[in-house]
Amino acid sequence: MKKKQVVYSNLQARRLRRLDIGELHQPKANDADVLVSFTSIPSRFADVDLVVRSVLSQSVAPARLVLWLNERHVESLPRSLTAMLGPKFEIRYTPLDSCHCKLVPSLQAFPDQTIVTCDDDLMYRRHWLRTLLDTHRAAPRAVIAHIARMPAVDEQGRVKPYESWPKQKQRGVSGHQLVQMGYGGVLYPPGSLHADVGNAALFMALTPRADDLWFKFMAWLAGTPVMTAGEKIGRPREIVGSGAIRLKSINVNQDFNRRQWLDLCEHYGVDVIRLLAQA
């Protein structure tokens, strides 16, 4: 993080930690019937309360926020996190132990619920959830993402490294070829993903470090397009000290995303050119 980013991140963290926990749990007239779901790792537990605070203090807050953790972490949670528990925030446990925990257990526990995913190292802007929901109302069957990319191929039809996949900068654009980026926040309507989505053996074999790509393929197999949110908002702020071990950096720097994408295409017999040609 740059020095200026650190300053702004610390300012937002201080503001969020001044919010009254009891007030955050109070029902509001404009609360949305939506579940926000995420997961975390022990090295970030001390600051996950900032994620919770940023989500519960949205201009349109969710009815429920669920943090999914592996079962071995039951006794290792800091007071700063457990103090956040209440009517709107709960911690649940799962035998799963991968990035896919941000969504898969919630799909299984709440199959009829609209689910929004977020990351554990970011503080989200005040209208983050409202913008996703506004777009969802206009396109109720689509997966809605604040940030999306499009896989790129070279002249020979070979998939380029992930870092060269262009971001979709237009707002309110829909397409089967778009790949939602989880860190920006993604809304999944009920029934929008293929039945394989909960197959842990399969997603750990094909995409052990790329939940975004797994969920993208599950949407594509189900015939669900991805759509960018109709309104641009500021990027979420990274929590100071959380970026050194970001999975995103590992996947991009070592080109793991491209390898996992190719594994998905091979397993499901997908022609990349045909996928990219879909509107």
Secondary structure, DSSP 8 states (H G I E B T S, - for coil): --HHHHHHHHHHHHHHHTS-HHHHTS--TT-EEEEEEEE--GGGGGGHHHHHHHHHTSSS-EEEEEEEEEGGGTT---HHHHTT-BTTEEEEEES--SGGGGTHHHHHH-TTS-EEE--SSEE--TTHHHHHHHHHHHSTTSEEESSEE---B-TTS-B--GGGS-B--STT-EETT-EE-GGG-EEE-TT-S-GGGG-HHHHHHH-TT-HHHHHHHHHHHTT--EEE-SS-----EE-TT-GGG-HHHHHHHTTHHHHHHHHHHHHHT--HHHHHH--
